[in-house]
């Protein structure tokens, strides 16, 4: 659980609402790991761009290998993501 307050969709600026809609699916609520950047919408968008580049960009690692690395790092850090 993050210790950073999340901004709800209803409290979000128009810019942040657009990002929530873009990355949050049907319920307009992105994953908490993304929402913690809500106080800085530009950082939130950059976070998503970085994630996409790391997980889906050209790489010698397969998608499965990248996911396995993410799981191990999360486990080491005690994070459930």
FENVEN-V918971 format. One record per run of one state. SS is the DSSP state (helix for helix, strand for strand, loop for the rest). FROM is the first residue (numbers start at 1). LEN is the number of residues. If there is no record, write none. Layout:
SS|FROM|LEN + SS|FROM|LEN
This chain:
loop|1|13 + helix|14|10 + loop|24|1 + helix|25|3 + loop|28|4 + helix|32|4 + loop|36|5 + helix|41|16 + loop|57|6 + helix|63|14 + loop|77|5
